[in-house]
Amino acid sequence: MFVRPVSLQARLMAAVIGFVSLILVVVAVITSATLGSALEQRLQEQLDTTAAKTKSS
């Protein structure tokens, strides 16, 4: 069975697609972690405020 060598263009496209995919995954993980932390902090502040209002009533 004869296997045709992969062209330079195909190898470059595969490398570019792989690199861009890797960057997108890293950005998604960082964004998710940052947003989750920010939302958790905001929720905690809202809970603290509500608890303080409840205690003073």
mmCIF file of the N, C-alpha and C atoms, coordinates in Angstrom:
data_MODEL
# 
_entry.id   MODEL 
# 
loop_
_atom_site.group_PDB 
_atom_site.id 
_atom_site.type_symbol 
_atom_site.label_atom_id 
_atom_site.label_alt_id 
_atom_site.label_comp_id 
_atom_site.label_asym_id 
_atom_site.label_entity_id 
_atom_site.label_seq_id 
_atom_site.pdbx_PDB_ins_code 
_atom_site.Cartn_x 
_atom_site.Cartn_y 
_atom_site.Cartn_z 
_atom_site.occupancy 
_atom_site.B_iso_or_equiv 
_atom_site.pdbx_formal_charge 
_atom_site.auth_seq_id 
_atom_site.auth_comp_id 
_atom_site.auth_asym_id 
_atom_site.auth_atom_id 
_atom_site.pdbx_PDB_model_num 
ATOM 1   N N  . MET A 1 1  ? 0.847   -1.177 0.000  1.00 0.00 ? 1  MET A N  1 
ATOM 2   C CA . MET A 1 1  ? 0.000   0.000  0.000  1.00 0.00 ? 1  MET A CA 1 
ATOM 3   C C  . MET A 1 1  ? 0.894   1.243  0.000  1.00 0.00 ? 1  MET A C  1 
ATOM 4   N N  . PHE A 1 2  ? 0.583   2.154  -0.890 1.00 0.00 ? 2  PHE A N  1 
ATOM 5   C CA . PHE A 1 2  ? 1.372   3.366  -1.037 1.00 0.00 ? 2  PHE A CA 1 
ATOM 6   C C  . PHE A 1 2  ? 0.769   4.496  -0.208 1.00 0.00 ? 2  PHE A C  1 
ATOM 7   N N  . VAL A 1 3  ? 1.567   5.112  0.659  1.00 0.00 ? 3  VAL A N  1 
ATOM 8   C CA . VAL A 1 3  ? 1.108   6.230  1.474  1.00 0.00 ? 3  VAL A CA 1 
ATOM 9   C C  . VAL A 1 3  ? 1.723   7.502  0.919  1.00 0.00 ? 3  VAL A C  1 
ATOM 10  N N  . ARG A 1 4  ? 0.873   8.420  0.535  1.00 0.00 ? 4  ARG A N  1 
ATOM 11  C CA . ARG A 1 4  ? 1.342   9.676  -0.029 1.00 0.00 ? 4  ARG A CA 1 
ATOM 12  C C  . ARG A 1 4  ? 1.852   10.575 1.085  1.00 0.00 ? 4  ARG A C  1 
ATOM 13  N N  . PRO A 1 5  ? 3.003   11.225 0.921  1.00 0.00 ? 5  PRO A N  1 
ATOM 14  C CA . PRO A 1 5  ? 3.503   12.124 1.966  1.00 0.00 ? 5  PRO A CA 1 
ATOM 15  C C  . PRO A 1 5  ? 2.568   13.323 2.144  1.00 0.00 ? 5  PRO A C  1 
ATOM 16  N N  . VAL A 1 6  ? 2.488   13.788 3.362  1.00 0.00 ? 6  VAL A N  1 
ATOM 17  C CA . VAL A 1 6  ? 1.614   14.920 3.671  1.00 0.00 ? 6  VAL A CA 1 
ATOM 18  C C  . VAL A 1 6  ? 2.314   16.192 3.221  1.00 0.00 ? 6  VAL A C  1 
ATOM 19  N N  . SER A 1 7  ? 1.566   17.060 2.556  1.00 0.00 ? 7  SER A N  1 
ATOM 20  C CA . SER A 1 7  ? 2.157   18.287 2.026  1.00 0.00 ? 7  SER A CA 1 
ATOM 21  C C  . SER A 1 7  ? 2.493   19.261 3.153  1.00 0.00 ? 7  SER A C  1 
ATOM 22  N N  . LEU A 1 8  ? 3.361   20.183 2.863  1.00 0.00 ? 8  LEU A N  1 
ATOM 23  C CA . LEU A 1 8  ? 3.744   21.208 3.827  1.00 0.00 ? 8  LEU A CA 1 
ATOM 24  C C  . LEU A 1 8  ? 2.542   22.051 4.213  1.00 0.00 ? 8  LEU A C  1 
ATOM 25  N N  . GLN A 1 9  ? 1.703   22.352 3.239  1.00 0.00 ? 9  GLN A N  1 
ATOM 26  C CA . GLN A 1 9  ? 0.506   23.147 3.505  1.00 0.00 ? 9  GLN A CA 1 
ATOM 27  C C  . GLN A 1 9  ? -0.410  22.435 4.505  1.00 0.00 ? 9  GLN A C  1 
ATOM 28  N N  . ALA A 1 10 ? -0.597  21.147 4.323  1.00 0.00 ? 10 ALA A N  1 
ATOM 29  C CA . ALA A 1 10 ? -1.461  20.383 5.231  1.00 0.00 ? 10 ALA A CA 1 
ATOM 30  C C  . ALA A 1 10 ? -0.866  20.339 6.637  1.00 0.00 ? 10 ALA A C  1 
ATOM 31  N N  . ARG A 1 11 ? 0.461   20.155 6.721  1.00 0.00 ? 11 ARG A N  1 
ATOM 32  C CA . ARG A 1 11 ? 1.108   20.131 8.039  1.00 0.00 ? 11 ARG A CA 1 
ATOM 33  C C  . ARG A 1 11 ? 1.013   21.492 8.730  1.00 0.00 ? 11 ARG A C  1 
ATOM 34  N N  . LEU A 1 12 ? 1.202   22.570 7.961  1.00 0.00 ? 12 LEU A N  1 
ATOM 35  C CA . LEU A 1 12 ? 1.100   23.911 8.547  1.00 0.00 ? 12 LEU A CA 1 
ATOM 36  C C  . LEU A 1 12 ? -0.319  24.204 9.014  1.00 0.00 ? 12 LEU A C  1 
ATOM 37  N N  . MET A 1 13 ? -1.309  23.823 8.216  1.00 0.00 ? 13 MET A N  1 
ATOM 38  C CA . MET A 1 13 ? -2.702  24.037 8.613  1.00 0.00 ? 13 MET A CA 1 
ATOM 39  C C  . MET A 1 13 ? -3.038  23.247 9.877  1.00 0.00 ? 13 MET A C  1 
ATOM 40  N N  . ALA A 1 14 ? -2.574  22.019 9.952  1.00 0.00 ? 14 ALA A N  1 
ATOM 41  C CA . ALA A 1 14 ? -2.820  21.211 11.147 1.00 0.00 ? 14 ALA A CA 1 
ATOM 42  C C  . ALA A 1 14 ? -2.157  21.841 12.365 1.00 0.00 ? 14 ALA A C  1 
ATOM 43  N N  . ALA A 1 15 ? -0.951  22.359 12.200 1.00 0.00 ? 15 ALA A N  1 
ATOM 44  C CA . ALA A 1 15 ? -0.244  22.994 13.310 1.00 0.00 ? 15 ALA A CA 1 
ATOM 45  C C  . ALA A 1 15 ? -0.959  24.265 13.755 1.00 0.00 ? 15 ALA A C  1 
ATOM 46  N N  . VAL A 1 16 ? -1.391  25.074 12.806 1.00 0.00 ? 16 VAL A N  1 
ATOM 47  C CA . VAL A 1 16 ? -2.087  26.318 13.135 1.00 0.00 ? 16 VAL A CA 1 
ATOM 48  C C  . VAL A 1 16 ? -3.408  26.030 13.821 1.00 0.00 ? 16 VAL A C  1 
ATOM 49  N N  . ILE A 1 17 ? -4.160  25.080 13.300 1.00 0.00 ? 17 ILE A N  1 
ATOM 50  C CA . ILE A 1 17 ? -5.452  24.728 13.914 1.00 0.00 ? 17 ILE A CA 1 
ATOM 51  C C  . ILE A 1 17 ? -5.243  24.179 15.322 1.00 0.00 ? 17 ILE A C  1 
ATOM 52  N N  . GLY A 1 18 ? -4.248  23.345 15.500 1.00 0.00 ? 18 GLY A N  1 
ATOM 53  C CA . GLY A 1 18 ? -3.953  22.812 16.831 1.00 0.00 ? 18 GLY A CA 1 
ATOM 54  C C  . GLY A 1 18 ? -3.536  23.900 17.799 1.00 0.00 ? 18 GLY A C  1 
ATOM 55  N N  . PHE A 1 19 ? -2.684  24.814 17.348 1.00 0.00 ? 19 PHE A N  1 
ATOM 56  C CA . PHE A 1 19 ? -2.208  25.902 18.219 1.00 0.00 ? 19 PHE A CA 1 
ATOM 57  C C  . PHE A 1 19 ? -3.346  26.831 18.608 1.00 0.00 ? 19 PHE A C  1 
ATOM 58  N N  . VAL A 1 20 ? -4.179  27.213 17.643 1.00 0.00 ? 20 VAL A N  1 
ATOM 59  C CA . VAL A 1 20 ? -5.322  28.090 17.937 1.00 0.00 ? 20 VAL A CA 1 
ATOM 60  C C  . VAL A 1 20 ? -6.301  27.389 18.871 1.00 0.00 ? 20 VAL A C  1 
ATOM 61  N N  . SER A 1 21 ? -6.530  26.109 18.670 1.00 0.00 ? 21 SER A N  1 
ATOM 62  C CA . SER A 1 21 ? -7.416  25.361 19.557 1.00 0.00 ? 21 SER A CA 1 
ATOM 63  C C  . SER A 1 21 ? -6.872  25.333 20.981 1.00 0.00 ? 21 SER A C  1 
ATOM 64  N N  . LEU A 1 22 ? -5.584  25.125 21.107 1.00 0.00 ? 22 LEU A N  1 
ATOM 65  C CA . LEU A 1 22 ? -4.962  25.121 22.431 1.00 0.00 ? 22 LEU A CA 1 
ATOM 66  C C  . LEU A 1 22 ? -5.109  26.477 23.112 1.00 0.00 ? 22 LEU A C  1 
ATOM 67  N N  . ILE A 1 23 ? -4.877  27.546 22.374 1.00 0.00 ? 23 ILE A N  1 
ATOM 68  C CA . ILE A 1 23 ? -5.024  28.891 22.934 1.00 0.00 ? 23 ILE A CA 1 
ATOM 69  C C  . ILE A 1 23 ? -6.466  29.133 23.375 1.00 0.00 ? 23 ILE A C  1 
ATOM 70  N N  . LEU A 1 24 ? -7.432  28.720 22.561 1.00 0.00 ? 24 LEU A N  1 
ATOM 71  C CA . LEU A 1 24 ? -8.837  28.909 22.919 1.00 0.00 ? 24 LEU A CA 1 
ATOM 72  C C  . LEU A 1 24 ? -9.212  28.137 24.177 1.00 0.00 ? 24 LEU A C  1 
ATOM 73  N N  . VAL A 1 25 ? -8.701  26.949 24.325 1.00 0.00 ? 25 VAL A N  1 
ATOM 74  C CA . VAL A 1 25 ? -8.985  26.166 25.532 1.00 0.00 ? 25 VAL A CA 1 
ATOM 75  C C  . VAL A 1 25 ? -8.386  26.843 26.759 1.00 0.00 ? 25 VAL A C  1 
ATOM 76  N N  . VAL A 1 26 ? -7.158  27.327 26.651 1.00 0.00 ? 26 VAL A N  1 
ATOM 77  C CA . VAL A 1 26 ? -6.514  28.012 27.777 1.00 0.00 ? 26 VAL A CA 1 
ATOM 78  C C  . VAL A 1 26 ? -7.293  29.270 28.149 1.00 0.00 ? 26 VAL A C  1 
ATOM 79  N N  . VAL A 1 27 ? -7.696  30.050 27.158 1.00 0.00 ? 27 VAL A N  1 
ATOM 80  C CA . VAL A 1 27 ? -8.472  31.268 27.425 1.00 0.00 ? 27 VAL A CA 1 
ATOM 81  C C  . VAL A 1 27 ? -9.805  30.918 28.081 1.00 0.00 ? 27 VAL A C  1 
ATOM 82  N N  . ALA A 1 28 ? -10.452 29.869 27.618 1.00 0.00 ? 28 ALA A N  1 
ATOM 83  C CA . ALA A 1 28 ? -11.733 29.460 28.204 1.00 0.00 ? 28 ALA A CA 1 
ATOM 84  C C  . ALA A 1 28 ? -11.577 29.045 29.662 1.00 0.00 ? 28 ALA A C  1 
ATOM 85  N N  . VAL A 1 29 ? -10.523 28.310 29.975 1.00 0.00 ? 29 VAL A N  1 
ATOM 86  C CA . VAL A 1 29 ? -10.293 27.870 31.362 1.00 0.00 ? 29 VAL A CA 1 
ATOM 87  C C  . VAL A 1 29 ? -10.007 29.077 32.259 1.00 0.00 ? 29 VAL A C  1 
ATOM 88  N N  . ILE A 1 30 ? -9.161  29.982 31.799 1.00 0.00 ? 30 ILE A N  1 
ATOM 89  C CA . ILE A 1 30 ? -8.832  31.166 32.597 1.00 0.00 ? 30 ILE A CA 1 
ATOM 90  C C  . ILE A 1 30 ? -10.068 32.035 32.796 1.00 0.00 ? 30 ILE A C  1 
ATOM 91  N N  . THR A 1 31 ? -10.845 32.229 31.746 1.00 0.00 ? 31 THR A N  1 
ATOM 92  C CA . THR A 1 31 ? -12.060 33.033 31.847 1.00 0.00 ? 31 THR A CA 1 
ATOM 93  C C  . THR A 1 31 ? -13.054 32.406 32.814 1.00 0.00 ? 31 THR A C  1 
ATOM 94  N N  . SER A 1 32 ? -13.220 31.114 32.714 1.00 0.00 ? 32 SER A N  1 
ATOM 95  C CA . SER A 1 32 ? -14.157 30.412 33.589 1.00 0.00 ? 32 SER A CA 1 
ATOM 96  C C  . SER A 1 32 ? -13.734 30.526 35.049 1.00 0.00 ? 32 SER A C  1 
ATOM 97  N N  . ALA A 1 33 ? -12.454 30.350 35.314 1.00 0.00 ? 33 ALA A N  1 
ATOM 98  C CA . ALA A 1 33 ? -11.957 30.444 36.691 1.00 0.00 ? 33 ALA A CA 1 
ATOM 99  C C  . ALA A 1 33 ? -12.112 31.858 37.235 1.00 0.00 ? 33 ALA A C  1 
ATOM 100 N N  . THR A 1 34 ? -11.764 32.850 36.426 1.00 0.00 ? 34 THR A N  1 
ATOM 101 C CA . THR A 1 34 ? -11.856 34.245 36.866 1.00 0.00 ? 34 THR A CA 1 
ATOM 102 C C  . THR A 1 34 ? -13.305 34.652 37.095 1.00 0.00 ? 34 THR A C  1 
ATOM 103 N N  . LEU A 1 35 ? -14.172 34.320 36.162 1.00 0.00 ? 35 LEU A N  1 
ATOM 104 C CA . LEU A 1 35 ? -15.583 34.676 36.289 1.00 0.00 ? 35 LEU A CA 1 
ATOM 105 C C  . LEU A 1 35 ? -16.218 33.960 37.470 1.00 0.00 ? 35 LEU A C  1 
ATOM 106 N N  . GLY A 1 36 ? -15.900 32.695 37.647 1.00 0.00 ? 36 GLY A N  1 
ATOM 107 C CA . GLY A 1 36 ? -16.442 31.953 38.784 1.00 0.00 ? 36 GLY A CA 1 
ATOM 108 C C  . GLY A 1 36 ? -16.029 32.552 40.108 1.00 0.00 ? 36 GLY A C  1 
ATOM 109 N N  . SER A 1 37 ? -14.774 32.953 40.204 1.00 0.00 ? 37 SER A N  1 
ATOM 110 C CA . SER A 1 37 ? -14.281 33.571 41.431 1.00 0.00 ? 37 SER A CA 1 
ATOM 111 C C  . SER A 1 37 ? -14.976 34.904 41.685 1.00 0.00 ? 37 SER A C  1 
ATOM 112 N N  . ALA A 1 38 ? -15.107 35.717 40.655 1.00 0.00 ? 38 ALA A N  1 
ATOM 113 C CA . ALA A 1 38 ? -15.751 37.025 40.803 1.00 0.00 ? 38 ALA A CA 1 
ATOM 114 C C  . ALA A 1 38 ? -17.215 36.883 41.203 1.00 0.00 ? 38 ALA A C  1 
ATOM 115 N N  . LEU A 1 39 ? -17.911 35.942 40.580 1.00 0.00 ? 39 LEU A N  1 
ATOM 116 C CA . LEU A 1 39 ? -19.324 35.741 40.912 1.00 0.00 ? 39 LEU A CA 1 
ATOM 117 C C  . LEU A 1 39 ? -19.496 35.183 42.316 1.00 0.00 ? 39 LEU A C  1 
ATOM 118 N N  . GLU A 1 40 ? -18.590 34.307 42.726 1.00 0.00 ? 40 GLU A N  1 
ATOM 119 C CA . GLU A 1 40 ? -18.653 33.757 44.081 1.00 0.00 ? 40 GLU A CA 1 
ATOM 120 C C  . GLU A 1 40 ? -18.433 34.855 45.118 1.00 0.00 ? 40 GLU A C  1 
ATOM 121 N N  . GLN A 1 41 ? -17.484 35.736 44.838 1.00 0.00 ? 41 GLN A N  1 
ATOM 122 C CA . GLN A 1 41 ? -17.222 36.850 45.755 1.00 0.00 ? 41 GLN A CA 1 
ATOM 123 C C  . GLN A 1 41 ? -18.429 37.782 45.828 1.00 0.00 ? 41 GLN A C  1 
ATOM 124 N N  . ARG A 1 42 ? -19.053 38.068 44.692 1.00 0.00 ? 42 ARG A N  1 
ATOM 125 C CA . ARG A 1 42 ? -20.226 38.939 44.673 1.00 0.00 ? 42 ARG A CA 1 
ATOM 126 C C  . ARG A 1 42 ? -21.387 38.305 45.440 1.00 0.00 ? 42 ARG A C  1 
ATOM 127 N N  . LEU A 1 43 ? -21.583 37.018 45.259 1.00 0.00 ? 43 LEU A N  1 
ATOM 128 C CA . LEU A 1 43 ? -22.639 36.319 45.979 1.00 0.00 ? 43 LEU A CA 1 
ATOM 129 C C  . LEU A 1 43 ? -22.392 36.368 47.486 1.00 0.00 ? 43 LEU A C  1 
ATOM 130 N N  . GLN A 1 44 ? -21.130 36.174 47.894 1.00 0.00 ? 44 GLN A N  1 
ATOM 131 C CA . GLN A 1 44 ? -20.805 36.221 49.312 1.00 0.00 ? 44 GLN A CA 1 
ATOM 132 C C  . GLN A 1 44 ? -21.091 37.605 49.895 1.00 0.00 ? 44 GLN A C  1 
ATOM 133 N N  . GLU A 1 45 ? -20.771 38.655 49.143 1.00 0.00 ? 45 GLU A N  1 
ATOM 134 C CA . GLU A 1 45 ? -21.060 40.022 49.600 1.00 0.00 ? 45 GLU A CA 1 
ATOM 135 C C  . GLU A 1 45 ? -22.559 40.244 49.741 1.00 0.00 ? 45 GLU A C  1 
ATOM 136 N N  . GLN A 1 46 ? -23.331 39.738 48.789 1.00 0.00 ? 46 GLN A N  1 
ATOM 137 C CA . GLN A 1 46 ? -24.788 39.882 48.863 1.00 0.00 ? 46 GLN A CA 1 
ATOM 138 C C  . GLN A 1 46 ? -25.355 39.103 50.050 1.00 0.00 ? 46 GLN A C  1 
ATOM 139 N N  . LEU A 1 47 ? -24.824 37.925 50.298 1.00 0.00 ? 47 LEU A N  1 
ATOM 140 C CA . LEU A 1 47 ? -25.286 37.142 51.449 1.00 0.00 ? 47 LEU A CA 1 
ATOM 141 C C  . LEU A 1 47 ? -24.939 37.846 52.761 1.00 0.00 ? 47 LEU A C  1 
ATOM 142 N N  . ASP A 1 48 ? -23.749 38.421 52.851 1.00 0.00 ? 48 ASP A N  1 
ATOM 143 C CA . ASP A 1 48 ? -23.348 39.152 54.051 1.00 0.00 ? 48 ASP A CA 1 
ATOM 144 C C  . ASP A 1 48 ? -24.261 40.358 54.283 1.00 0.00 ? 48 ASP A C  1 
ATOM 145 N N  . THR A 1 49 ? -24.573 41.079 53.204 1.00 0.00 ? 49 THR A N  1 
ATOM 146 C CA . THR A 1 49 ? -25.453 42.246 53.312 1.00 0.00 ? 49 THR A CA 1 
ATOM 147 C C  . THR A 1 49 ? -26.842 41.835 53.771 1.00 0.00 ? 49 THR A C  1 
ATOM 148 N N  . THR A 1 50 ? -27.365 40.763 53.193 1.00 0.00 ? 50 THR A N  1 
ATOM 149 C CA . THR A 1 50 ? -28.692 40.289 53.561 1.00 0.00 ? 50 THR A CA 1 
ATOM 150 C C  . THR A 1 50 ? -28.718 39.798 55.013 1.00 0.00 ? 50 THR A C  1 
ATOM 151 N N  . ALA A 1 51 ? -27.656 39.114 55.409 1.00 0.00 ? 51 ALA A N  1 
ATOM 152 C CA . ALA A 1 51 ? -27.579 38.632 56.798 1.00 0.00 ? 51 ALA A CA 1 
ATOM 153 C C  . ALA A 1 51 ? -27.521 39.805 57.763 1.00 0.00 ? 51 ALA A C  1 
ATOM 154 N N  . ALA A 1 52 ? -26.781 40.859 57.425 1.00 0.00 ? 52 ALA A N  1 
ATOM 155 C CA . ALA A 1 52 ? -26.689 42.036 58.297 1.00 0.00 ? 52 ALA A CA 1 
ATOM 156 C C  . ALA A 1 52 ? -28.048 42.737 58.400 1.00 0.00 ? 52 ALA A C  1 
ATOM 157 N N  . LYS A 1 53 ? -28.759 42.842 57.287 1.00 0.00 ? 53 LYS A N  1 
ATOM 158 C CA . LYS A 1 53 ? -30.094 43.467 57.308 1.00 0.00 ? 53 LYS A CA 1 
ATOM 159 C C  . LYS A 1 53 ? -31.069 42.637 58.137 1.00 0.00 ? 53 LYS A C  1 
ATOM 160 N N  . THR A 1 54 ? -30.976 41.326 58.034 1.00 0.00 ? 54 THR A N  1 
ATOM 161 C CA . THR A 1 54 ? -31.863 40.442 58.779 1.00 0.00 ? 54 THR A CA 1 
ATOM 162 C C  . THR A 1 54 ? -31.609 40.543 60.274 1.00 0.00 ? 54 THR A C  1 
ATOM 163 N N  . LYS A 1 55 ? -30.328 40.619 60.681 1.00 0.00 ? 55 LYS A N  1 
ATOM 164 C CA . LYS A 1 55 ? -29.990 40.708 62.090 1.00 0.00 ? 55 LYS A CA 1 
ATOM 165 C C  . LYS A 1 55 ? -30.459 42.029 62.696 1.00 0.00 ? 55 LYS A C  1 
ATOM 166 N N  . SER A 1 56 ? -30.372 43.124 61.929 1.00 0.00 ? 56 SER A N  1 
ATOM 167 C CA . SER A 1 56 ? -30.727 44.439 62.462 1.00 0.00 ? 56 SER A CA 1 
ATOM 168 C C  . SER A 1 56 ? -32.227 44.649 62.531 1.00 0.00 ? 56 SER A C  1 
ATOM 169 N N  . SER A 1 57 ? -33.018 43.832 61.828 1.00 0.00 ? 57 SER A N  1 
ATOM 170 C CA . SER A 1 57 ? -34.477 44.004 61.821 1.00 0.00 ? 57 SER A CA 1 
ATOM 171 C C  . SER A 1 57 ? -35.133 43.470 63.049 1.00 0.00 ? 57 SER A C  1 
# 
